[in-house]
Amino acid sequence: MSRLGRVTDTGVGRAHRARVGGWLRVLREDLWTFRADPLPPSVWLRWFPHGSLCLVAFGVTFGAVAQLVDNGGVGPQIAFLLGLAQGGAVVLALWRPVPAWWLSTATMVGGALEVRRQLLAGGAHDFTWPWTSAGIIGHMAVLLLLALRVRTRVSAEALALTVLLTYVVQGLLGAAGYQPTGVLAVTLFAVVVVVGTALRGRREARAELVEQTTLTAEERTRRTLLEERSRIARELHDVVAHHMSVISIQAQVAPHLVENPPDELKENLAGIRQNALEALTELRRVLGVLRSEHPGPGEPAGPDGDTAGHAPQPTLDRLDALVENTRAAGREVITEINGERRPLPPGVELSAYRIVQEALSNVLRHAPGARATVRLTYQPDGLEVEVVNGRPTGPAPPSTGAGHGLLGMRERVAMLGGTMTAHPWHWDGFKVTAFLPDTPPADAPGTARSTDRTTDPRGGTP
């Protein structure tokens, strides 16, 4: 043989040994372990599987002892040890399925060798061999528990080694005058492994589905929050733009109101006007990004089909018209105004109007026939808005809203640094209370201090 041939043979042999060594290493990692793989807990019948398998183990133990002693010719002491090992493997499989499989397999080999000695001596004529009936049942339970908890590859390896040992004992060693059970046992073991693997795959698929459903719900809530914040930003654009325009005009007119104004004053006012114009330009750019192509939730469309985003934003002066629209829908609405009514900042008036509008929409949608009360209380430091509805007279129809209701209220209140509560009221009613300070605190932006103590579906997730 040439040197090239020897090098080639050496390389092929080395590669073959590497593959065999890798397979043996994987097999050792999968099956040569004592790790714990307990059954997942059940909510309603927590200990029912454990109790059932303990009964199976009890039956396997005493069935194996009786069969080995009466028909197998095995001594009582050895038969009791073999039966106890087979039943113990079933119990052990509840927590450590791989070691339980090793115990059950080793018990089968030891019992088969002992019964083989009795068969060759003529003391166990026509005995079921190499697997006894109790041994088949116990090993099926062990393989089922193994397939339910470990990867498919590990289950396939355990089944393959079981088949190999069955072939070695029955096919290569053999015995005399017995009833073969190898083919039946292998067939049942394969069926059990397939069933266990399928159940495990189904359980994992359901767990993944629950996880994906949870992620989808969280993503939907996050998307709804962003949409509502975008809507609020579009509405407040007109308010902020108005103030910036006023600042710009006042800065331009101010020098003409003073006789012989100094150059420093002119320069400062010109800078104020320039900054106001730049801020107004940036606001328009932001609005162009936020404005959607189609009307958002609750935004009416103009005569040409475009969004009525250029219309003046509503204030509490339009509250009576809002209440009349609700009454026109066949609902009784009572309006109460407490305290001395005064003009509030535009953002507060807009948020108060939107909160009342959304609360009345929720009454129409979720409380058929219920009477509503709108109460505005002017306090020295802000405005308290309260909308209460009574008990509905019939079941609520399926909601087709976008699910922005309470979420939008909460965002508006948090933007102003206020507080909010929304919870069920007496006799199946519902109450929404919000306090809007007329001078938001310094930590108001991004500070959500509102609370919702309800799981009521109105307006989406509270």
C-alpha positions in Angstrom: 0.0 0.0 0.0 1.3 3.4 -0.9 1.9 6.2 1.5 -1.1 8.1 0.0 -3.3 5.0 0.6 -2.2 4.7 4.1 -2.8 8.4 4.8 -6.3 8.1 3.2 -7.1 5.0 5.3 -5.9 6.7 8.4 -8.0 9.8 7.7 -11.2 7.7 7.0 -10.6 5.7 10.2 -10.1 8.8 12.2 -13.2 10.4 10.9 -15.2 7.2 11.6 -13.9 7.0 15.1 -14.8 10.7 15.6 -18.3 10.1 14.5 -18.7 7.1 16.7 -17.2 8.9 19.6 -19.5 11.9 19.0 -22.5 9.6 19.0 -21.4 7.9 22.2 -20.8 11.3 23.8 -24.3 12.5 22.9 -25.8 9.3 24.1 -24.0 9.6 27.4 -25.1 13.2 27.9 -28.8 12.3 27.1 -29.1 9.0 29.1 -26.3 8.9 31.6 -27.8 11.5 33.9 -29.7 11.7 37.2 -31.4 15.1 36.6 -34.9 15.7 37.9 -37.8 16.2 35.4 -40.9 16.3 37.6 -44.4 16.3 36.1 -45.9 19.7 35.7 -48.5 20.5 38.5 -52.2 20.2 37.6 -54.6 22.9 38.8 -57.7 20.8 39.5 -56.3 17.3 40.0 -52.8 18.0 41.2 -52.1 14.6 42.7 -54.3 12.4 40.5 -51.5 11.4 38.0 -49.1 10.6 40.9 -51.7 8.5 42.7 -52.7 6.6 39.5 -49.0 5.8 38.7 -48.5 4.7 42.3 -51.4 2.3 41.9 -49.8 1.1 38.6 -46.5 0.6 40.4 -48.2 -1.4 43.2 -49.9 -3.6 40.6 -46.6 -4.1 38.7 -44.7 -5.1 41.8 -47.1 -7.7 43.1 -48.0 -8.9 39.6 -44.3 -9.4 38.8 -43.6 -11.3 42.1 -46.6 -13.6 41.6 -45.7 -14.3 38.0 -42.0 -15.0 38.6 -42.7 -17.2 41.6 -45.7 -19.2 40.4 -44.7 -19.6 36.7 -41.1 -18.5 36.3 -39.6 -20.8 39.0 -37.7 -17.9 40.5 -37.1 -17.8 44.2 -39.3 -15.6 46.4 -36.4 -13.3 47.5 -35.1 -12.7 43.9 -38.7 -12.3 42.6 -39.5 -9.8 45.3 -36.4 -7.7 44.5 -37.2 -7.8 40.7 -40.8 -6.9 41.3 -39.9 -4.1 43.7 -37.4 -2.7 41.2 -39.9 -2.7 38.4 -42.6 -1.0 40.5 -40.0 1.4 42.0 -39.0 2.4 38.4 -42.5 3.6 37.7 -42.6 5.7 40.9 -39.1 7.1 40.2 -40.1 8.1 36.7 -42.4 10.7 38.2 -39.4 12.8 39.1 -36.4 11.3 37.3 -37.5 9.5 34.2 -34.0 8.8 32.7 -32.7 6.9 35.8 -36.1 5.2 36.1 -35.7 3.9 32.5 -32.2 2.6 33.3 -33.6 0.8 36.4 -36.5 -0.7 34.5 -34.2 -1.8 31.6 -31.6 -3.3 34.0 -34.4 -5.1 35.9 -35.7 -6.6 32.6 -32.2 -7.9 31.7 -31.6 -9.3 35.2 -35.0 -11.0 35.3 -34.7 -12.4 31.8 -31.3 -13.9 32.6 -32.7 -15.5 35.8 -35.8 -16.9 34.0 -33.6 -18.1 31.2 -31.7 -20.2 33.7 -35.0 -21.7 34.9 -36.1 -22.3 31.3 -33.0 -24.1 30.3 -33.3 -26.2 33.5 -37.0 -27.0 32.6 -38.5 -25.2 35.6 -40.4 -22.6 33.7 -42.1 -24.2 30.8 -44.0 -21.9 28.3 -43.1 -18.8 30.4 -43.5 -15.4 28.7 -39.9 -14.3 28.0 -37.9 -12.1 27.9 -40.5 -9.6 28.9 -43.1 -10.6 31.5 -46.6 -9.1 31.5 -45.9 -6.9 34.5 -42.5 -5.9 33.1 -44.2 -4.7 29.8 -46.7 -2.7 31.7 -44.1 -1.1 34.0 -41.7 -0.3 31.2 -44.6 1.2 29.1 -45.4 3.6 32.0 -41.7 4.5 32.4 -41.3 5.2 28.6 -44.5 7.3 28.6 -43.3 9.5 31.4 -39.9 9.7 29.8 -41.4 10.9 26.4 -43.6 13.4 28.2 -40.7 15.2 29.8 -37.5 14.9 27.7 -36.6 15.8 24.1 -37.7 13.5 21.3 -34.1 12.5 20.6 -33.7 11.2 24.1 -37.0 9.2 23.9 -35.9 7.7 20.5 -32.5 6.8 22.0 -34.1 5.1 25.0 -36.5 3.2 22.7 -33.6 2.1 20.4 -31.6 0.8 23.3 -34.6 -1.1 24.6 -35.1 -2.7 21.2 -31.4 -3.5 21.0 -31.3 -5.2 24.4 -34.5 -7.1 23.7 -32.9 -8.4 20.5 -29.7 -9.3 22.2 -31.5 -11.2 25.0 -34.1 -13.0 22.9 -32.4 -13.2 19.5 -28.8 -13.8 20.4 -28.9 -15.5 23.9 -32.2 -17.3 23.4 -33.7 -19.9 25.7 -35.9 -23.1 25.4 -39.6 -23.7 25.8 -40.8 -20.1 26.2 -43.5 -17.9 24.7 -41.7 -15.0 23.0 -42.8 -11.5 23.9 -40.1 -9.4 22.3 -42.1 -8.3 19.2 -45.2 -7.5 21.2 -43.2 -5.5 23.8 -41.3 -3.6 21.2 -44.5 -2.7 19.4 -46.2 -1.4 22.5 -43.1 0.5 23.6 -43.0 2.3 20.2 -46.6 3.2 20.4 -46.2 4.6 23.9 -43.2 6.7 22.9 -45.0 8.1 19.9 -48.1 9.0 22.0 -45.9 10.6 24.7 -43.9 12.6 22.2 -47.2 13.8 20.6 -48.7 14.9 23.9 -45.5 16.6 24.8 -45.4 18.5 21.5 -49.0 19.5 22.0 -48.3 20.8 25.5 -45.4 22.8 24.2 -47.4 24.2 21.3 -50.2 25.3 23.7 -47.6 27.0 25.9 -46.1 28.8 23.0 -49.6 29.8 21.9 -50.3 31.3 25.3 -47.0 33.1 25.2 -47.7 34.5 21.8 -51.2 35.6 22.8 -49.8 37.4 25.8 -47.2 39.2 23.6 -49.9 40.1 21.1 -52.1 41.6 23.8 -49.2 43.6 25.2 -48.3 44.8 21.8 -51.9 45.8 21.0 -52.1 47.7 24.3 -48.8 49.5 23.5 -50.0 50.3 20.0 -53.3 51.7 21.4 -51.4 53.8 23.9 -49.2 55.3 21.1 -52.2 56.0 18.9 -54.0 57.8 21.8 -50.9 59.9 22.6 -50.7 60.8 18.9 -54.3 61.8 18.9 -53.8 64.0 22.0 -50.8 65.6 20.4 -52.7 66.5 17.3 -55.5 68.0 19.4 -53.1 70.1 21.5 -51.3 71.4 18.5 -53.9 74.1 17.9 -53.7 75.2 21.5 -49.9 75.5 21.5 -49.7 77.0 18.0 -52.2 79.7 19.1 -50.0 80.7 22.0 -46.9 80.7 19.9 -48.6 82.9 17.3 -49.7 85.3 20.0 -46.1 85.5 21.4 -44.8 86.2 17.9 -47.3 89.0 17.3 -46.8 90.6 20.7 -43.1 90.6 20.3 -43.5 92.3 16.9 -45.9 94.9 18.2 -44.2 95.7 21.5 -41.5 98.0 20.1 -44.2 100.3 18.6 -45.9 100.7 22.0 -42.8 102.3 23.5 -41.5 105.8 22.6 -37.9 105.6 21.4 -37.3 102.0 22.5 -33.6 101.1 23.2 -31.8 98.9 20.7 -31.4 96.2 23.3 -35.2 95.9 23.7 -35.7 95.8 20.0 -33.0 93.0 19.7 -34.5 91.0 22.5 -38.0 91.2 21.2 -36.8 90.3 17.7 -35.1 87.3 19.1 -38.3 86.3 21.0 -40.3 86.7 17.8 -37.8 84.6 15.8 -37.8 81.8 18.4 -41.5 81.8 18.4 -41.7 81.5 14.6 -39.1 78.7 14.6 -41.0 76.8 17.4 -44.2 77.3 15.4 -42.5 75.8 12.3 -41.3 72.8 14.2 -44.8 72.3 15.6 -46.2 72.2 12.1 -43.5 69.6 11.1 -44.4 67.4 14.1 -48.1 67.7 13.3 -47.3 66.6 9.7 -45.7 63.4 11.1 -48.5 62.8 13.6 -51.5 63.5 11.3 -52.8 60.3 9.8 -54.2 59.9 6.3 -57.6 58.8 7.6 -59.6 60.2 10.5 -58.6 58.8 13.9 -60.9 57.5 16.5 -63.6 60.1 17.2 -62.3 62.5 14.5 -65.0 63.6 12.1 -64.3 63.9 8.4 -64.7 67.1 6.5 -66.9 67.7 3.5 -64.1 66.6 1.1 -63.3 63.5 3.1 -60.3 64.9 4.9 -59.8 65.1 8.6 -61.4 68.0 10.3 -58.1 68.6 12.1 -58.1 72.3 11.3 -61.4 73.0 13.2 -61.1 74.8 16.6 -60.6 72.4 19.4 -63.7 72.1 21.7 -63.8 73.6 25.2 -66.3 73.4 28.1 -68.4 76.1 26.4 -69.6 73.3 24.1 -70.6 71.0 27.0 -74.3 71.8 26.6 -74.2 70.8 23.0 -72.5 67.5 23.9 -75.1 66.8 26.5 -77.9 67.6 24.1 -76.5 65.1 21.6 -76.5 62.4 24.3 -80.1 63.2 25.2 -81.1 63.1 21.6 -79.9 59.5 21.6 -82.7 58.7 24.2 -80.7 59.0 27.4 -81.4 61.1 30.5 -78.4 63.2 31.3 -78.2 65.6 34.4 -75.6 68.4 34.4 -74.3 69.9 37.6 -71.8 72.7 37.9 -70.5 73.5 41.4 -68.2 76.4 42.3 -67.5 79.7 40.5 -67.1 79.0 36.8 -64.0 80.6 35.4 -61.9 80.2 32.2 -59.2 77.5 32.5 -56.1 76.9 30.4 -57.0 75.6 27.0 -55.4 72.2 27.6 -57.4 71.7 30.7 -60.7 72.7 29.0 -59.9 70.4 26.0 -59.0 67.5 28.3 -62.1 68.0 30.5 -64.4 68.1 27.4 -62.8 64.9 25.9 -63.1 63.1 29.2 -66.8 63.9 29.5 -67.3 63.0 25.8 -65.6 59.6 26.2 -67.5 58.9 29.4 -70.9 59.6 27.8 -69.9 57.5 24.8 -69.1 54.6 27.2 -72.5 55.1 28.8 -74.2 54.8 25.4 -72.1 51.8 24.4 -72.0 49.8 27.6 -75.0 50.8 29.7 -78.2 50.7 27.7 -81.0 52.8 29.2 -78.9 54.0 32.1 -79.2 57.6 33.4 -76.0 59.7 33.5 -74.9 62.6 35.7 -72.1 65.0 34.6 -70.7 67.0 37.5 -68.1 69.8 37.2 -66.6 71.2 40.4 -64.4 74.3 40.1 -61.9 74.2 42.9 -59.2 76.9 43.7 -56.5 74.7 42.2 -58.2 73.0 39.3 -61.3 71.3 38.0 -62.9 68.0 39.1 -64.9 66.1 36.4 -67.3 63.4 37.5 -69.4 61.3 35.2 -71.7 58.6 36.9 -74.2 56.3 35.2 -76.8 54.2 36.9 -77.8 50.6 36.4 -78.4 49.6 32.8 -81.9 48.4 31.8 -80.6 45.7 29.5 -77.6 43.8 28.3 -74.9 45.7 26.5 -74.4 45.0 22.8 -71.0 43.8 21.6 -68.6 46.6 21.5 -67.2 47.7 18.2 -65.0 50.5 19.6 -61.3 50.8 19.2 -60.7 50.3 22.9 -59.2 53.7 23.6 -61.7 54.9 26.3 -60.2 54.8 29.7 -56.7 54.6 28.3 -57.3 58.0 26.6 -58.7 59.5 29.8 -55.7 58.3 31.8 -53.2 59.7 29.3 -54.9 63.1 29.3 -55.0 63.2 33.1 -51.4 62.1 33.4 -50.3 64.8 30.9 -51.8 67.5 33.1 -50.4 65.9 36.3 -53.9 65.1 37.7 -55.5 62.1 39.2 -58.2 59.8 38.0 -60.3 56.9 39.3 -62.7 54.7 37.3 -64.6 51.9 39.1 -68.0 50.2 39.3 -70.7 52.2 41.2 -73.8 51.2 43.1 -76.1 48.6 41.5 -74.1 47.8 38.4 -73.3 51.5 37.7 -70.0 53.1 36.8 -68.2 56.2 38.0 -65.3 58.1 36.4 -63.7 60.9 38.5 -60.8 63.1 37.3 -59.1 66.1 38.8 -57.3 68.4 36.4 -55.1 71.1 38.0 -55.1 74.4 36.3 -51.3 74.7 37.0 -49.6 71.4 36.3 -46.8 70.5 38.7 -43.2 70.4 37.5 -43.2 66.5 37.3 -46.5 66.4 35.3 -45.1 65.4 31.8 -44.9 61.6 31.6 -46.0 61.1 35.2 -49.1 58.9 35.2 -50.7 59.3 38.6 -54.2 58.1 37.6 -55.6 54.9 38.9 -58.3 52.5 37.6 -59.8 50.1 40.0 -61.9 48.1 37.6 -61.9 45.3 35.1 -64.9 46.7 33.3 -64.4 46.4 29.5 -65.7 49.8 28.6 -63.2 51.8 26.6 -60.7 49.0 26.4 -58.2 47.8 29.0 -58.3 50.1 32.0 
